[in-house]
Amino acid sequence: MRVLILYANPIETSFGATLHNAVLEALRAHDIDDCDLYLERFDPILSKRDRAEYHDMARNRLRMAPYAERLLAAEALVLIYPVWNEGFPAIMKGFFDRVFIPGVSFKLNPDGSTTPNLENLKKIAAVCTYGADRLSTLLLGDPPRRVVKRLVRAMPGHHVSCEYIAQYDMNHPNSQRCNAFLARVKQAFQAW
């Protein structure tokens, strides 16, 4: 299975980096396309030109073609990121804005309706860490979970499996909880 991993964390020594390495190791039997957005210096800024050409499917992905091709070739998508300010890191949000566009993640029909386009995707997973505790995050609506479980999952059609593996309360780190979460992540991806 061809797995596209989108990883967004600028700190090489972070717990997120440990999670990223664990996912890579657990999926080593698969064809992995490891897209480290910081390492690749992905430009997350949706420019005036990008926005003006957004609906023009002949032009909208010219500057993002290599990333679009990687996404379209994937049979599985894994997002690995820290949750900052109840959202994705800007670099990952920018990837969604610039690559998950008409003609790539969905087809834009003449009547304005959309049709899923990531038909190769069979599995989606997110591995993330939150500074806030679970209750606080729930009270705020847990926006990243909703985006992954609803929006990203809808792009290939809701028939795909979608796992959301989250560790909350990282503002109060606990090595026992972190080790248990790391083991949970390894186990989840070894089952792929």
N, CA and C of each residue as an Amber inpcrd file, in Angstrom:
protein
   576
   0.8490000  -1.1830000   0.0000000   0.0000000   0.0000000   0.0000000
   0.8940000   1.2450000   0.0000000   0.5480000   2.2080000  -0.8420000
   1.3000000   3.4710000  -0.9020000   0.7280000   4.4270000   0.1390000
   1.5590000   4.8190000   1.1050000   1.1290000   5.6530000   2.2220000
   1.8120000   7.0120000   2.1490000   0.9970000   8.0550000   2.0710000
   1.5250000   9.4180000   2.1540000   1.4260000   9.8670000   3.6000000
   2.5670000  10.1900000   4.1820000   2.6010000  10.7200000   5.5460000
   2.8580000  12.2170000   5.4450000   1.9420000  13.0010000   5.9870000
   2.1310000  14.4500000   6.0940000   2.5040000  14.7420000   7.5360000
   3.7290000  15.1880000   7.7240000   4.2550000  15.4400000   9.0560000
   4.5500000  16.9210000   9.2150000   4.0730000  17.5060000  10.3170000
   4.2630000  18.9390000  10.5510000   4.7040000  19.1910000  11.9880000
   5.9990000  19.2500000  12.1920000   6.5470000  19.6350000  13.4950000
   7.9760000  20.1230000  13.2470000   8.2920000  21.3600000  13.6660000
   9.6160000  21.9140000  13.3670000  10.7260000  21.4460000  14.3090000
  10.3770000  20.7580000  15.3850000  11.3680000  20.3930000  16.4030000
  11.7690000  18.9260000  16.2550000  13.0270000  18.6810000  15.9150000
  13.5160000  17.3170000  15.6730000  13.5310000  16.4520000  16.9300000
  13.5430000  17.0800000  18.1040000  13.6220000  16.3210000  19.3550000
  12.2770000  16.2540000  20.0810000  11.2150000  16.6330000  19.4280000
   9.8950000  16.6730000  20.0640000   9.2830000  15.2740000  20.1930000
   8.2530000  15.1740000  21.0210000   7.4910000  13.9330000  21.1150000
   6.8310000  13.6490000  19.7630000   6.4530000  14.7030000  19.0540000
   5.8910000  14.5370000  17.7110000   6.8720000  13.8450000  16.7800000
   8.1610000  14.1810000  16.8740000   9.1830000  13.5190000  16.0580000
   9.2880000  12.0460000  16.4300000   9.1650000  11.7530000  17.7120000
   9.1780000  10.3570000  18.1690000   7.9880000   9.6040000  17.5760000
   6.8180000  10.2360000  17.5840000   5.6220000   9.6160000  17.0010000
   5.8070000   9.3980000  15.4990000   6.3600000  10.3910000  14.8230000
   6.6150000  10.2940000  13.3880000   7.5130000   9.0960000  13.0890000
   8.6000000   8.9650000  13.8290000   9.5220000   7.8460000  13.6360000
   8.8560000   6.5060000  13.9270000   7.9970000   6.4700000  14.9370000
   7.2880000   5.2320000  15.2770000   6.3440000   4.8140000  14.1480000
   5.6620000   5.7830000  13.5480000   4.7600000   5.4770000  12.4330000
   5.5710000   4.9800000  11.2380000   6.6800000   5.6390000  10.9320000
   7.5400000   5.1930000   9.8280000   8.0040000   3.7520000  10.0400000
   8.4180000   3.4550000  11.2470000   8.9010000   2.1110000  11.5650000
   7.7740000   1.0770000  11.4560000   6.6100000   1.4110000  11.9780000
   5.4870000   0.4730000  11.9540000   4.9930000   0.1980000  10.5320000
   5.1640000   1.1680000   9.6360000   4.6820000   1.0260000   8.2600000
   5.7830000   0.6270000   7.2770000   6.9370000   0.2170000   7.7630000
   8.0920000  -0.0310000   6.8940000   7.8210000  -1.0740000   5.8020000
   6.8350000  -1.9370000   5.9660000   6.5250000  -2.9370000   4.9400000
   5.7490000  -2.3320000   3.7660000   5.2990000  -1.0990000   3.9090000
   4.5170000  -0.4340000   2.8700000   5.4110000   0.5080000   2.0540000
   4.8640000   1.0100000   0.9600000   5.5440000   2.0040000   0.1220000
   5.2400000   3.3750000   0.7320000   6.2100000   3.9530000   1.4240000
   5.9870000   5.1830000   2.1880000   6.5120000   6.3990000   1.4310000
   5.6570000   7.4080000   1.3380000   6.0480000   8.7230000   0.8370000
   5.9920000   9.6460000   2.0520000   7.1400000   9.9060000   2.6420000
   7.2240000  10.6830000   3.8770000   7.4090000  12.1650000   3.5500000
   6.3520000  12.9310000   3.7040000   6.3800000  14.3610000   3.3990000
   6.5000000  15.1550000   4.7000000   7.7270000  15.4910000   5.0450000
   8.0060000  16.3190000   6.2220000   7.9130000  17.7700000   5.7430000
   6.8020000  18.4100000   6.0500000   6.5220000  19.7360000   5.4970000
   7.5820000  20.7720000   5.8620000   8.1160000  20.7090000   7.0770000
   9.1660000  21.6580000   7.4580000  10.4740000  21.3350000   6.7460000
  10.8420000  20.0850000   6.7070000  12.0800000  19.6830000   6.0560000
  12.0490000  20.0170000   4.5630000  10.8850000  19.8510000   3.9410000
  10.7430000  20.1630000   2.5180000  10.5130000  21.6520000   2.2600000
  10.4240000  22.4160000   3.3380000  10.2010000  23.8690000   3.2340000
   8.9590000  24.2000000   2.4010000   7.8860000  23.4690000   2.7000000
   6.6210000  23.6980000   2.0020000   6.1570000  25.1360000   2.2540000
   5.7460000  25.8150000   1.2040000   5.2440000  27.1860000   1.3210000
   3.7390000  27.1390000   1.5740000   3.2850000  27.4700000   2.7800000
   1.8710000  27.3570000   3.1040000   1.0090000  28.5410000   2.6820000
   1.6230000  29.5610000   2.1030000   0.8800000  30.7970000   1.8310000
   0.0660000  30.6660000   0.5450000  -1.2330000  30.8060000   0.6860000
  -2.1330000  30.8490000  -0.4610000  -2.0730000  32.2700000  -1.0080000
  -1.3980000  32.4270000  -2.1280000  -1.1720000  33.7630000  -2.6840000
  -2.4200000  34.3070000  -3.3620000  -2.3500000  35.5640000  -3.7200000
  -3.4310000  36.1980000  -4.4690000  -3.6710000  35.4330000  -5.7750000
  -2.5940000  35.0670000  -6.4360000  -2.7030000  34.3090000  -7.6920000
  -3.3150000  32.9340000  -7.4510000  -2.8660000  32.2380000  -6.3950000
  -3.4350000  30.9250000  -6.0630000  -4.9450000  31.0270000  -5.8830000
  -5.3650000  32.0510000  -5.1450000  -6.7960000  32.2030000  -4.8770000
  -7.5610000  32.5800000  -6.1440000  -6.9790000  33.4290000  -6.9690000
  -7.6390000  33.8320000  -8.2050000  -7.8120000  32.6510000  -9.1630000
  -6.8750000  31.6900000  -9.1340000  -6.9310000  30.5290000 -10.0220000
  -7.5350000  29.2940000  -9.3580000  -8.0240000  29.4340000  -8.1380000
  -8.5160000  28.2990000  -7.3500000  -9.5440000  27.4500000  -8.1060000
 -10.5090000  28.0600000  -8.7630000 -11.5750000  27.3280000  -9.4490000
 -11.2170000  26.9260000 -10.8740000 -10.0710000  27.3600000 -11.3720000
  -9.6300000  27.0400000 -12.7210000  -8.7860000  25.7620000 -12.6600000
  -9.4370000  24.6180000 -12.9140000  -8.7520000  23.3420000 -12.7390000
  -7.6430000  23.0910000 -13.7590000  -7.5690000  23.8880000 -14.7840000
  -6.4620000  23.7640000 -15.7340000  -5.2050000  24.4620000 -15.2100000
  -5.3780000  25.3960000 -14.2780000  -4.2440000  26.2020000 -13.8000000
  -3.9890000  26.0970000 -12.2970000  -4.9880000  25.7200000 -11.5150000
  -4.8920000  25.8730000 -10.0550000  -3.7940000  25.0520000  -9.3940000
  -3.3680000  23.9860000 -10.0060000  -2.3420000  23.1840000  -9.3320000
  -0.9750000  23.2340000  -9.9910000  -0.7840000  24.1470000 -10.9080000
   0.5040000  24.2270000 -11.6050000   1.6720000  24.3530000 -10.6310000
   1.5470000  25.2230000  -9.6330000   2.6460000  25.4430000  -8.6870000
   2.7170000  24.3580000  -7.6140000   1.6480000  23.5740000  -7.4740000
   1.6020000  22.5310000  -6.4570000   1.5850000  21.1280000  -7.0610000
   1.8670000  21.0090000  -8.3410000   1.7520000  19.7330000  -9.0520000
   2.4770000  18.5670000  -8.3720000   3.7300000  18.7330000  -7.9200000
   4.3870000  17.5800000  -7.2860000   3.6490000  17.0900000  -6.0370000
   3.1540000  18.0150000  -5.2360000   2.4080000  17.6220000  -4.0290000
   1.0510000  17.0280000  -4.3980000   0.3990000  17.5910000  -5.3950000
  -0.8960000  17.0670000  -5.8440000  -0.7350000  15.6370000  -6.3480000
   0.3250000  15.3820000  -7.1080000   0.5560000  14.0310000  -7.6350000
   0.8190000  13.0400000  -6.5070000   1.5390000  13.4700000  -5.4950000
   1.8070000  12.5970000  -4.3480000   0.5120000  12.2450000  -3.6310000
  -0.3550000  13.2320000  -3.4610000  -1.6400000  13.0000000  -2.8010000
  -2.5270000  12.0870000  -3.6450000  -2.5960000  12.3260000  -4.9300000
  -3.4340000  11.5040000  -5.8100000  -2.9350000  10.0640000  -5.9230000
  -1.6420000   9.8410000  -5.7490000  -1.0740000   8.4910000  -5.8330000
  -1.2680000   7.6920000  -4.5460000  -1.5820000   8.3540000  -3.4680000
  -1.6640000   7.6890000  -2.1570000  -2.8820000   6.7810000  -2.0440000
  -2.6540000   5.6420000  -1.3980000  -3.7400000   4.7270000  -1.0500000
  -4.1220000   4.8780000   0.4220000  -3.2440000   5.5220000   1.1650000
  -3.5040000   5.8170000   2.5730000  -2.8540000   7.1650000   2.8870000
  -3.4660000   7.8770000   3.8120000  -2.9770000   9.1940000   4.2180000
  -2.8630000   9.2210000   5.7290000  -1.6750000   9.5950000   6.2180000
  -1.4430000   9.7120000   7.6590000  -0.9950000  11.1390000   7.9510000
  -1.7110000  11.7980000   8.8350000  -1.3710000  13.1570000   9.2680000
  -0.7610000  13.0570000  10.6620000   0.3980000  13.6630000  10.8570000
   1.0520000  13.6630000  12.1700000   1.3900000  15.1110000  12.4940000
   0.8320000  15.6140000  13.6080000   0.9720000  17.0390000  13.9090000
   0.6320000  17.3310000  15.3720000   1.1540000  18.4370000  15.8900000
   0.6960000  18.9420000  17.1840000  -0.4960000  19.8660000  16.9310000
  -1.4050000  19.9210000  17.8600000  -2.5280000  20.8590000  17.7680000
  -2.1010000  22.1410000  18.4630000  -2.1430000  23.2240000  17.7220000
  -1.7770000  24.5360000  18.2510000  -2.9750000  25.4640000  18.1390000
  -3.3250000  26.1230000  19.2190000  -4.4550000  27.0570000  19.2200000
  -5.7150000  26.4030000  18.6540000  -5.9430000  25.1630000  19.0590000
  -7.1050000  24.3840000  18.6260000  -7.1670000  24.2050000  17.1190000
  -6.0040000  24.1490000  16.4740000  -5.9700000  23.9440000  15.0310000
  -4.6870000  23.2720000  14.5910000  -4.5590000  23.1400000  13.2850000
  -3.3600000  22.5520000  12.6930000  -2.2250000  23.5710000  12.6960000
  -0.9790000  23.1190000  12.6860000   0.1110000  24.0520000  12.4460000
  -0.1290000  24.7520000  11.1070000   0.2620000  25.9970000  10.9900000
   0.0040000  26.7860000   9.7840000   0.5070000  26.0890000   8.5240000
   1.6340000  25.4100000   8.6140000   2.2050000  24.7550000   7.4420000
   1.2910000  23.6400000   6.9440000   0.6290000  22.9150000   7.8560000
  -0.2960000  21.8540000   7.4370000  -1.5990000  22.4580000   6.9230000
  -2.0880000  23.4890000   7.5950000  -3.2990000  24.1630000   7.1150000
  -3.0430000  24.7160000   5.7210000  -1.8520000  25.2550000   5.4940000
  -1.4910000  25.7510000   4.1740000  -1.4500000  24.6400000   3.1310000
  -1.0360000  23.4430000   3.5460000  -1.0530000  22.3010000   2.6260000
  -2.4900000  22.0070000   2.2160000  -3.4010000  22.0010000   3.1700000
  -4.8200000  21.7890000   2.8360000  -5.3060000  22.8670000   1.8720000
  -4.9840000  24.1220000   2.1650000  -5.4480000  25.2380000   1.3360000
  -4.8760000  25.1920000  -0.0780000  -3.6200000  24.7780000  -0.2290000
  -2.9510000  24.8560000  -1.5260000  -2.9930000  23.5560000  -2.3290000
  -3.1820000  22.4050000  -1.6600000  -3.1240000  21.1230000  -2.3750000
  -4.4880000  20.4280000  -2.4230000  -5.2840000  20.5540000  -1.3930000
  -6.6220000  19.9480000  -1.3800000  -7.5760000  20.8970000  -2.1130000
  -7.4360000  20.9550000  -3.4330000  -8.1110000  21.9510000  -4.2600000
  -8.9750000  21.2490000  -5.3150000  -9.8290000  22.0170000  -6.0060000
 -10.6280000  21.4170000  -7.0780000  -9.7380000  20.7270000  -8.1110000
 -10.1420000  19.5280000  -8.4900000  -9.3610000  18.7420000  -9.4370000
  -8.3710000  17.8210000  -8.7640000  -8.1110000  18.0430000  -7.4760000
  -7.2120000  17.1760000  -6.7230000  -8.0270000  16.4110000  -5.6850000
  -8.4590000  17.0720000  -4.6310000  -9.1870000  16.3560000  -3.5850000
 -10.6840000  16.2590000  -3.8600000 -11.1920000  17.0970000  -4.7420000
 -12.6040000  17.0120000  -5.1340000 -12.7790000  17.5740000  -6.5350000
 -13.8470000  17.1520000  -7.1520000 -14.2030000  17.6880000  -8.4680000
 -15.2740000  18.7470000  -8.2480000 -15.1250000  19.8530000  -8.9160000
 -16.0980000  20.9340000  -8.8350000 -16.9840000  20.8450000 -10.0720000
 -18.2500000  20.5400000  -9.8520000 -19.1970000  20.3540000 -10.9470000
 -19.7310000  21.6930000 -11.4470000 -20.2190000  21.7410000 -12.6860000
 -20.7130000  22.9990000 -13.2540000 -21.7820000  23.6960000 -12.4090000
 -22.5810000  22.9110000 -11.6740000 -23.6330000  23.5060000 -10.8510000
 -23.1220000  23.9660000  -9.4800000 -21.8020000  23.8390000  -9.2450000
 -21.2170000  24.2710000  -7.9790000 -21.1170000  23.1750000  -6.9370000
 -21.7290000  22.0350000  -7.1920000 -21.6280000  20.9170000  -6.2470000
 -20.2550000  20.2620000  -6.3780000 -19.9040000  19.4500000  -5.4110000
 -18.6050000  18.7840000  -5.4380000 -18.7820000  17.2670000  -5.4240000
 -17.7690000  16.5900000  -5.9550000 -17.7170000  15.1380000  -5.9780000
 -16.3510000  14.7300000  -5.4470000 -16.2780000  13.7220000  -4.5720000
 -14.9730000  13.2740000  -4.0660000 -14.0490000  12.8680000  -5.2090000
 -12.7510000  13.1020000  -5.0210000 -11.7960000  12.7930000  -6.0820000
 -10.6010000  11.9590000  -5.6230000 -10.4040000  11.7770000  -4.3590000
  -9.2510000  11.0010000  -3.8820000  -9.6400000   9.5240000  -3.8110000
  -9.9950000   8.9750000  -4.9610000 -10.5660000   7.6360000  -5.0300000
  -9.5870000   6.5230000  -4.6730000  -8.2870000   6.7930000  -4.7440000
  -7.2960000   5.7800000  -4.3710000  -7.2300000   5.5560000  -2.8710000
  -7.6110000   6.5650000  -2.0890000  -7.4810000   6.4590000  -0.6330000
  -8.4210000   5.4130000  -0.0550000  -7.8550000   4.5200000   0.7340000
  -8.6360000   3.4960000   1.4300000  -8.5930000   3.6850000   2.9410000
  -7.5560000   4.3840000   3.4060000  -7.3780000   4.5950000   4.8440000
  -6.8780000   6.0070000   5.1000000  -7.3550000   6.5680000   6.1960000
  -6.8830000   7.8650000   6.6710000  -6.6560000   7.7270000   8.1700000
  -5.5900000   8.3450000   8.6410000  -5.3460000   8.3580000  10.0850000
  -4.6860000   9.6820000  10.4560000  -4.9510000  10.1030000  11.6650000
  -4.2850000  11.2730000  12.2330000  -3.6810000  10.8610000  13.5640000
  -2.4640000  11.3030000  13.7920000  -1.7700000  11.1090000  15.0660000
  -1.3970000  12.4980000  15.5390000  -1.9420000  12.8990000  16.6700000
  -1.7100000  14.2740000  17.0990000  -1.6440000  14.3990000  18.6120000
  -1.0510000  15.5050000  19.0100000  -0.9380000  15.8210000  20.4290000
  -1.5550000  17.1860000  20.6860000  -2.2170000  17.2960000  21.8210000
  -2.8740000  18.5320000  22.2460000  -2.2410000  18.9970000  23.5510000
  -2.0420000  20.2800000  23.6880000  -1.5950000  20.8200000  24.9690000
  -2.7190000  20.7700000  25.9860000  -3.9350000  21.0450000  25.5540000
  -5.1060000  21.1020000  26.4400000  -5.5830000  19.7000000  26.7990000
  -6.3410000  19.6220000  27.8790000  -6.9230000  18.3400000  28.2650000
  -8.1390000  18.0330000  27.3850000  -8.6050000  16.8080000  27.4440000
  -9.6960000  16.3420000  26.5710000 -10.9780000  17.1320000  26.8020000
 -11.3430000  17.3970000  28.0500000 -12.5890000  18.1100000  28.3360000
 -12.5560000  19.5280000  27.7670000 -11.4730000  20.2450000  27.9990000
 -11.3570000  21.6060000  27.4490000 -11.4600000  21.5920000  25.9330000
 -10.8100000  20.6180000  25.3260000 -10.8420000  20.5000000  23.8710000
 -12.2580000  20.1960000  23.3840000 -12.9530000  19.3120000  24.0680000
 -14.3390000  18.9900000  23.6930000 -15.2400000  20.2100000  23.8150000
 -15.0560000  20.9850000  24.8700000 -15.8790000  22.1850000  25.0650000
 -15.6480000  23.2070000  23.9520000 -14.4720000  23.1870000  23.3590000
 -14.1550000  24.0940000  22.2530000 -14.5100000  23.4920000  20.8880000
 -15.0430000  22.2840000  20.8850000 -15.5040000  21.6560000  19.6490000
 -14.4870000  20.7910000  18.9280000 -13.2570000  20.7350000  19.4170000
 -12.1920000  19.9190000  18.8260000 -12.1250000  20.0690000  17.2980000
 -11.8350000  21.2950000  16.8180000 -11.8220000  21.5380000  15.3680000
 -10.9440000  20.5910000  14.5460000  -9.7110000  20.2540000  14.9680000
  -8.9170000  19.3660000  14.1090000  -9.5700000  17.9880000  13.9260000
 -10.1590000  17.4620000  14.9800000 -10.8400000  16.1630000  14.8770000
 -11.9730000  16.2490000  13.8610000 -12.7510000  17.3180000  13.9280000
 -13.8690000  17.4760000  12.9830000 -13.3690000  17.5710000  11.5420000
 -12.2870000  18.3210000  11.3290000 -11.7520000  18.4650000   9.9760000
 -11.3070000  17.1000000   9.4310000 -10.5920000  16.3350000  10.2360000
 -10.1010000  15.0300000   9.7790000 -11.2580000  14.0540000   9.5930000
 -12.0940000  13.9150000  10.6110000 -13.1470000  12.8870000  10.5880000
 -14.2910000  13.2070000   9.6310000 -14.4780000  14.4800000   9.3090000
 -15.5780000  14.8450000   8.4160000 -15.0730000  15.3090000   7.0540000
 -14.3060000  16.3800000   7.0320000 -13.9000000  16.9740000   5.7510000
 -12.8930000  16.1030000   5.0020000 -11.7720000  15.7780000   5.6370000
 -10.7450000  14.9870000   4.9490000 -11.3120000  13.6150000   4.5810000
 -12.0770000  13.0370000   5.4760000 -12.6770000  11.7190000   5.2010000
 -13.6610000  11.7750000   4.0380000 -14.3130000  12.9000000   3.8260000
 -15.2810000  13.0250000   2.7340000 -14.6050000  13.1170000   1.3670000
 -13.3450000  13.5060000   1.3190000 -12.6860000  13.7320000   0.0310000
 -12.5190000  12.4660000  -0.8070000 -12.2880000  11.2910000  -0.2110000
 -12.3420000  10.0680000  -1.0260000 -13.7400000   9.4360000  -0.9710000
 -14.6280000   9.9880000  -0.1870000 -15.9320000   9.3940000   0.0870000
 -15.8700000   8.7650000   1.4690000 -16.9440000   8.7250000   2.1610000
 -16.9380000   8.2700000   3.5550000 -16.7240000   6.7680000   3.7230000
 -16.5050000   6.0480000   2.6340000 -16.2970000   4.6070000   2.7170000
 -14.9340000   4.2340000   3.2810000 -14.0380000   5.1760000   3.4460000
 -12.6890000   4.8750000   3.9320000 -12.6740000   4.7460000   5.4510000
 -11.7250000   3.9560000   5.9410000 -11.5530000   3.9030000   7.3910000
 -10.7830000   5.1540000   7.8110000 -11.1140000   5.6630000   8.9760000
 -10.5020000   6.9060000   9.4430000 -10.2610000   6.8100000  10.9480000
  -8.9890000   6.7400000  11.3250000  -8.6160000   6.6730000  12.7400000
  -8.1020000   8.0310000  13.1920000  -8.4910000   8.4130000  14.3840000
  -8.0020000   9.6590000  14.9710000  -7.3930000   9.2900000  16.3100000
  -6.0690000   9.3400000  16.3760000  -5.3410000   8.8880000  17.5640000
  -4.7150000  10.1260000  18.2050000  -5.2510000  10.5150000  19.3410000
  -4.8370000  11.7760000  19.9610000  -4.3910000  11.5830000  21.4020000
  -3.3680000  12.3520000  21.7580000  -2.9110000  12.4230000  23.1470000
  -3.1770000  13.8440000  23.6340000  -3.9710000  13.9480000  24.6670000
  -4.3440000  15.2470000  25.2220000  -3.4780000  15.5650000  26.4410000
  -3.5650000  16.8150000  26.8690000  -2.9360000  17.2960000  28.0990000
  -1.4070000  17.2140000  28.0890000  -0.8240000  17.5170000  26.9410000
   0.6340000  17.5140000  26.8450000   1.2690000  18.7020000  27.5710000
   0.4460000  19.6590000  28.0140000   0.9750000  20.7480000  28.8390000
   1.3900000  20.2330000  30.2090000   0.9120000  19.0550000  30.5610000
   1.2910000  18.3770000  31.8010000   1.8750000  17.0150000  31.4240000
   3.1090000  17.0120000  30.8800000   3.6630000  15.7510000  30.3780000
   3.8290000  14.7180000  31.4870000   3.6090000  13.4950000  31.1100000
   3.7210000  12.3720000  32.0250000   4.3480000  11.2440000  31.2100000
   5.5190000  10.7830000  31.6030000   6.2340000   9.7920000  30.7970000
   5.4470000   8.4950000  30.6560000   4.7120000   8.1130000  31.6830000
   3.9260000   6.8790000  31.6030000   2.8210000   7.0160000  30.5500000
   2.1210000   8.1440000  30.5440000   1.0720000   8.3830000  29.5480000
   1.6570000   8.4740000  28.1420000   2.7930000   9.1500000  28.0180000
   3.4380000   9.2830000  26.7060000   3.8820000   7.9230000  26.1750000
   4.4650000   7.0980000  27.0300000   4.8880000   5.7600000  26.6180000
   3.6950000   4.8990000  26.2180000   2.6050000   5.0110000  26.9490000
   1.3930000   4.2540000  26.6180000   0.8270000   4.7190000  25.2750000
   0.8590000   6.0370000  25.0340000   0.3610000   6.5610000  23.7610000
   1.2610000   6.1080000  22.6130000   2.5520000   6.1530000  22.8000000
   3.4980000   5.6940000  21.7800000   3.2400000   4.2230000  21.4350000
   3.0110000   3.3990000  22.4480000   2.7100000   1.9790000  22.2130000
   1.3970000   1.8190000  21.4480000   0.4190000   2.6550000  21.7770000
  -0.8750000   2.6140000  21.0820000  -0.7120000   2.9730000  19.6040000
   0.1010000   3.9740000  19.3280000   0.3490000   4.3930000  17.9460000
   1.0570000   3.2700000  17.1750000   2.0890000   2.7000000  17.7690000
   2.8110000   1.6070000  17.1020000   1.8760000   0.4480000  16.7810000
   1.0650000   0.0840000  17.7450000   0.1370000  -1.0330000  17.5650000
  -0.8820000  -0.7310000  16.4560000  -1.3990000   0.4740000  16.4250000
  -2.3900000   0.8480000  15.4180000  -1.8310000   0.7140000  14.0080000
  -0.5770000   1.1510000  13.7890000  -0.0210000   1.1110000  12.4430000
   0.6080000  -0.2280000  12.0780000   1.0000000  -1.0030000  13.0560000
   1.4650000  -2.3630000  12.7480000   0.3210000  -3.2090000  12.2140000
  -0.9120000  -2.8500000  12.5730000  -2.0970000  -3.5740000  12.1030000
  -2.4620000  -3.2300000  10.6610000  -1.8330000  -2.2140000  10.0970000
  -2.1230000  -1.8200000   8.7060000  -1.5280000  -2.8370000   7.7720000
